[in-house]
Amino acid sequence: MDFQRITSVIFICGVVLLSLNFPAKVTAGDIVHDDDLAPKKPGCQNDFVLVKVQTWVDGKEDAEFVGVGARFGTTIVSKEKNAQQTPLTLSDPRDCCKPPRKKLAGEVIMVDRGRCKFTVKANNAEAAGASAILIVNNQKELYKMVCDPGETDLDIHIPAVMLPQDAGTTLNKMLLNGSSVTVQLYSPKRPVVDIAEVFLWLMAVGTILCGSYWSAWSAREAAIEQDKLLKDASEEELPNFGIGDSSTIMDINVISAILFVIIASCFLIVLYKLMRFTWFFEILVVLFCIGGVEGLQTCLVALLARLFKRTGELFIKVPIFGAVSYLTLAVSPFCITFAVVWAVYRNSSFGWIGQDILGITLIITVLQIVRIPNLKVGSVLLGCAFIYDIFWVFASKRLFHESVMIAVARGDKSGEDGIPMLLKIPRLFDPWGGYSIIGFGDILLPGLLVAFSLRYDWLAKKNLQAGYFLWAMIAYGLGLLITYVALNLMDGHGQPALLYIVPFTLGTFLMLGRKRGDLKILWTKGEPERVCPHVRLESIEESDREG
């Protein structure tokens, strides 16, 4: 293995380990959220909803802020057309822990978070004639306003909304400038299905489809080449070949499958602890760019080599890197430039396009390089990943007081709009915006099993219906579809995609293998019984002519 291949495999494997950390989820934030730690009771039983606070200054539309509704008070309208523009005024006293000094005529009152209870502020505001109360937090984060267990004065008939500190500062400057400020409060509902989720599903399925066919085609070509060599020479004169070129293929064994997930867990904890540092996030971006460049370059070279066969066979010796094809030298500057431009503009409105291109080509390249040799290894890998996904999404809340995986995927405390090791598409018809995303691991790990199924089918000369690939693809598609159904049923809470995908894909494979009597071969050997080389070669060439 030359220096270029060694470095490529190292960087790709590093990015794969990082990619195991992220579930399919929505990044726009939970629109409706319940909290077991804040129990409901009469007069204090609202769900926590995000609220849009649109402002107008002297009649001109200005900034929009996002707050969170309280457990108490009246519910906030969901449609913008039903929300009224209402004048905004400052409370006096500012914390509204005592009744305001002047009566209000239906204005929205803005108060500071003080030492008294939220319900006391709301009751004082309502008694003064306010139509709603905006409570400004003393931190940049939002805070859920709940009721104390012993509270009884909960007959509040105005909506209460918590705003972050920076929003309060901006509104305060508007009011102190003597401007006329009006606000509109509403909490639009998220659509049941967004077109972004459909496209993301198609991207995930299409990526596995492309990666599987490339992997199977490479294995088939290697098998044909091997049989030609075995036909023309004795086995003693030839090295011991396997299916595929050992210099470009990396097989996973049971031990490495287990270690893969353990190391990924360590990476996840490191990310969770260090992501708030800018320098660490920049390292993640650099690693993703290196892996993305390698993936994009490999895919482009493979595609162009099919179109320009003569050029693809021409190589030049480069110091350190060894023999490099002319096509690689031609596309490398483009790939590097593409990755650099994405890194610079990754937070722009179109940055997701470059991220998805780099991510998809990287996943396809990994599916061609990394392989599971049999169903036993695939079962161990996906079984460990199944437990890993559930633990870090759900069980980690008990240890870290929040879901570690979801916090990392969102890029909490990093100042960035999520980490780069995922595919994402903007939610085009969602009034809250944001992205639908899926982690690389939710495509890569099941993709390894799907690619294995197609390699087996081609080597065993099985058609689609009699083989395993078609059913494995259908199972993956259904598993991912169920993931998005669960995502919407859970009001946008992040879901571990492998919780649904692994039982579908692995269960389908095991069930079909047992029913067809292939389970023993699939479990141990991972490839069909091979006939004599000259007979097998003639059979493959004959099938190619018929195809």
N, C-alpha and C positions, 0 to 999 in steps of 0.2 A: 504493500500500500504506500503510495507516494505521499509527499508532504501535503500536497493540496487536498488529497482525499482524507488524510488524517485530521487536518484542521477542520475540514467540512463536517466530518462525522462528529467531532468534539463539539463544535458550535451548535450543530443541529440537535444533538442529544441534550445539550444544556438548555436550549430553548424548549425542547419537548418536556423536560422536567419542570420548567417554569409553567408550561402550558397546562399541566395537570391540575392547576390550582383554581380553575375558574369555571363556575357552573353557568348554565343558561339562565339568564335573568333579565329583568328590565331595569334600566339605570335611571329612569326619570323620577324615581322615588315612589313610595307607596301613596296611592291616592286615598285609600281607605285603610285604616289600620286599627286593629283592636289590641288591647294590652291586658294580659291576665293580672299584671301587677297593679293595675288601676281598675279595680272592680266597679261594675255599674250598680246604681241604685236609683230609685225614683228621683227625678230632677237632675240626675247626673249620669246619664246613660248614652250620651252621643258617642258615635265613633269618631276617632281622630281623623280629620280630613284636611288635606292641603287646601289652602284658600288663596285665590288671586286677589291682590289689592292693586287695582289700576288707579292711577292718579291723574288729575288735570290741574294745571297751574294757570290761573287767570284765563280759564276756558280752553287752554291748549293741552292736548294729551301729552302726558309726560311718562315717567318711569312706572314700571310694574314690579310689584314685590310679591313674594310668596310667604305666607304664614301658615299656621296650623290652628284649626278650630279646637275649642275647649270641649271637655267632657260635659259641661253644663251649658245652659242657655239655649236659645232657639237654633234650629238648623239653618244653614246658609243656602241660599238658592243655588241651583246648579247651572242654570242658563243665564248667559250674559244679558240677554234681552229683558229678563225679569229683574235684574239688579238695578237699583236706582243710584244715580249720582247724588252723593250727600256731602255737605260741607264737613271739613275736618277741623277740629279745634283741640288745643292743648288743655290738659286738665290743670286745675289750680285748687288744691295742691297737686303737684306733678304725679305723686304715687297714688292719688285717689283713695288713700286709706281713710280719709275723712270726706264727708260730703263736699262736692265742689261749691265754691263760693258764689257762683252765678248759675242761674237756671239755664237749661239748654232747650232749644226748640227743634229737637230731632236730629241734631248733629251727631257725627261720629266722634267720639272722644278718644284721644291718644294719651295713655298714661305710662309711667315708668314702673318697672317691676320693683316693688318695695318690700317691706317686711311683713305686710299684712297678707291675708289670704286672697287668692284670686277671686273667690266668690264675694268677698267683702267689696272689692273694687267694682265688680259687676253690679252688685246691688246698689252701691252709691251712685254709679253712673246712670243706672236705670231710674233711680229716684230723682235725679237731676234733670231727666228728660232726654237722655242720649238714646240714639237709635241703635248704636253698636259701640263696642269698646275694643280698641287696639292696645294691647299690652306689649310694651317693648322690652325684650329680654336684656339682661346685662351681659350677655355673651353673644358671639356670632352664630352659635347654633340655636336651633329651635328647642322648645321645652314643652312637654305635654302638661297642660293645665288640668288638674284633677281636683277631686273633692276629698277633704279629710273624712275618715270614717265616722266621726261624731257630728258632722255638720247636718243641720236641719233646715237652714234658711236657703233652700235651693230652688225657690220658685222664681227663676230668672227668665225674663221674656225678651232679652236682647242677645244677639250673637256676640261671642267673645273670641278674639283671634290673637294669637301670639305672633309677634314679628321679631326677626333677629335684630341684633344691635345696630348693624350697619344700615338697615332699612329705617330704623327709628331715627338715626342720626341725619339721614337725608331728608326725611319728612320734617324733622325739627327745623332744619335750615330753611326749608321752603316756607314754613309758617312764620319763623322769626324775621324773614325778609319782607314781611307785610303782604305777601301774595295771597290770593284767594285760592285755597286748595280744596278740591273735592275728590272723593274716593268712591270706588265701586267695588263691592265685595261679592264674590261668587266662587263656587267650587265646581268647575265643570267635570263631568264624568268621563272617564277614559272609555274609548270604544271597546267592545267585547273582543273584536279581532282587528288588528292593524295589518295593513298590507306588508309592513316591514317583517312581520313574523313569517308570512308566506314566502317572501324572498329569502329570508334567512334559512328557512327549511330547505328551499331549493338549492341554496348555496352549499349547505352541509351535505345533502344527499349527492349533489353533483360533484363535489370535491372527492368524496369517497368513491364515486363511480369512476372518475378519471384516474385516481390513484390506484384503484384495484386493477383496472385494465392495463395500466402501465406496468404494474408489478407482475401481473400474469403474463403479459407479452414478453417481458424480459426473461421470466422463468422459462417460457416456451422456447424462445430463441436460444437460450443457454442449453436447454435439453436437446434441441436439434443439433447444435454445434457439438455437444458432447458425444452424441450418437455417431456423428460423422467421424469424429476422431477415434472413437472406439471401433468403428467399422474398418478403418484404414490401418490400425495398428493394434498390437497386443496390449493387454492391460498392464503387463510388466514394464512396458516402455512409456507408459503414460502416468501422470500423477493421478491421485484419487480425487476426481471431480465431484462436486455436489451440484444441486440444482441452483444455478446462478453463479455469478462471478464472485468468488470469495473476497476479492479486493474491493468490491463495491457494496456487498450485502452484509448486514449485521443481524444474525439470528439471536433472538432472546431465549434464554433458558429459564427454568423455574426459579432459580436463585436470583437471577437478575430481574425477573418480573416482580418478586417480592421486594428486593432492594430498591427497585424503581419507584415504588409507591412510598417506601419509608423515606428515601431521599427527597422525594417531592414534598412530603410532610414537613421535613426540615426546612426546605426552601420556602414553604408557605409561612412558617413561623418567622423566618428571617424577613420576608417581605412585609409581614404584618407589623413587625417591630421597627423596621427601618424605612418604610415607604414615606414617612413624613419628611425625610431628608431629601432635598433636591438632588444632591449628588448621586444618591442611590437610584432614584427614579431615572436619572440620565443614563446610568449604567444599564438599566433595563432597556431603555430605548436603543442604546448602542448594540446590546446583545441581540435585540430583535432585528435591528437593521442588518447585522452580520448574517444572521440566519435567513432573513428575507432576501438578501442579495444572493446567497448561495442557492436558495430555492428558486428564485426567479431566473437566475443564470442557468441552472440545471434544466429547468423546464423549457426555456427558450432554445438552449443548445440542442436538446433532444428533439424539439419540434423542427428546428431548422435543419438538423442532420437528416431528417426524413425527406425534406424538400430538396436539399442540396447535398446529395450523398457523397459526391467527390470531394467537396470542400470539407465535409465532416470527417473525412478520413485523413486530412492533412494535419500534421502536428509540427510544433516547433519546440525546441528545448529551451526552457526558461530557468535561470538560476533559482535554486531553492525549491521551486514548484515542480521541476521536472518537465516531462512532455505535456504540452498544453495545445489543444486544438486551436486552429485559426478561428473557428466559430466562437470559442470561449473568449479569445482575445477581442473579438469584434463586439460581443454583447456585454462584456464586463463593464466598460465605461458607462453604458446606458443603465445597467442595473444599479451600479453604485450611485450614479446621479439621481436615479429614481428614489432610492432609499434616503439619500441626503435631503432631497426636496421634501419628501414626506416628513422626515424628522423635524425640519424647520417649520412646516406648515401643518403639523399633525393636529393642532387644536382649532384649525379653521373649519368652516362648514363643510368643506369637501375633503377633509383629511381622512375620513373613514374609507374613502375609495382606495387610496393608496395603501392603507393598512390592510384592507381586505385582499387586495391583489398580492401583497407580500405574504400575507398569512396563508392564503389558499395555495400559492406555489410552494411555500415551505411545507405545508401538510402533505401535498402530493409528492414532494421529494422524499419526505420521511417515510411515507407509505411504500415508496419504491426501494428505499435503502434498508429500513428496519422491518424485520419479518418475524412472525411467530412460526416455528417449524411444525407444530402439531396442536391439536385441540387441547391437550393437557396444559401446555404453556398458556394458551389463550384463555383457558378457564381460570387459571391461577391469576393471570394478569388482570382480567376483567373482574374477578371476584374480589381481589384486593382493592381495585379502583372503586368498586361498588361500595365497600365498607368505608374507604377513604372519603368518598364524596359525601356520604351521609353524615359521617362523623364531623367533618369540617364545616358543613353547612348547618347542621342541627345541634349535634352534641357539644360542639365547641362553645356554645353559648353559656354552658354551665361553668366552664373554666375561664373564659375571657369576657363574660358578660355581654357578648355580641357574637354574631356569626363571623368567624375569622375569614372564611372564604368569600363571603359577600362583601365584607369590609374591604378586602384586598381587591376584589373585582371592581368595586365602585371607585377605588382610588381614594378612599377616605383619608383625610388629613394630608394628602399629597399635593393638593392644589391643582391636580390634573383631572381630566374627564375620563378616569379609568385607565387601567394598565393596557399596554399594547398587545399582549398575547391573547387576543380574542378577535373574532369577527363581529362586526356590528353594522347595523343599518338604522338610520334615523326613523323614528316613528312619525311618518308623514302626516297622518290624519289624527294625531293625538294632540289635544289642546295643551297638554303639558310638555310636549316635545320629548326630548331624551332619545335613548337608543334601545333597541332590542339587541342583545348580544348573546353569543355562545362561545364558550372557551374552547381552545384548541383540543384539550384533552377529551372533550365530549364528541369530537369528530375523529381524532387520531386513534384512540384506544379501540372503539368499536370498528373503526376502519381497518385496523390490523387484522381483525377476525374476518371481516368481509373480504379483504384482499386475499387472505389465506383460502377462503372458500372458492374464489374464482381460479386461483392457481391450481387447486386440487381438481376442479371441474375440467379445466383445460388439459391437464396432464392425464386425467382419467377419461378424456374424450366424452364428457357428459354434456347433453344439451341443457338449455336453461331450465326446462321443466323437471328433468331428471336429476339436475345438479343441486347444488346448495347455494350458489351465489344469488340467484333471483330471490329465494326465500329469505336469505340473510339481509338483502337490501330492503325488501318489504318490511321485515321485522325492525330494521333500524329506522326506516321512515315512520312506522307506526309508533315506535318508542319515543322518537323525537316529537311526534305530533301529540302524544299523550302528555309529554313534558309541557308543551305550550297550553294544553287544556288545563293542566294543574296550575300552571302559572297564572292563568286568568281567573281560575276559581279561587286562588289564594290572594286575589287583589294585588297582584304584582310582586308578591314576596318571592325572592330568589329561590329557585328550585334546583336540587342536584339532578342534572339531566341523566346521569348514569343510574340513578335510582329506577328509572323507567326503561332506559335503553338496554342495559345489561340483561335483565330478565327476558326481554323480547328477543334480542339477537342470540345470546348464548343459549337460552332455553329452546329456541327454534332449532338451532344447530344440533344440540344434544338429542332432541326429540326425533328429528329427521334421521340423524345418524343411527340411532338405535332401531328405528322402524325399518330402515333399509339394510341393516346389517353391516354398515360401514364404521360403526363407532370405534371398534378396536383399532382399525387401521388409522382412522382420523386421530384417535387419542394418543397413539404411540408413534407411529411412523410419519403420519401427516402427508403422505403421498401414496398414490396407488402402486400396486405391484407392477414392476417394470418388466417388459418382455425383452427379448434379445434385441440389441441395438439396431441391426439391419432391418428386422421386422417392424420395429417401432418407428424408425425413420421413414420407411416406405409408407407406413400407415398415416403418419403426420403429413407427409408430402402429398399423399393422395387426398386427404381431407382438405388440404389447402387448395388443391386444384378444383375440387368439387365446390368449395366455398367461393 
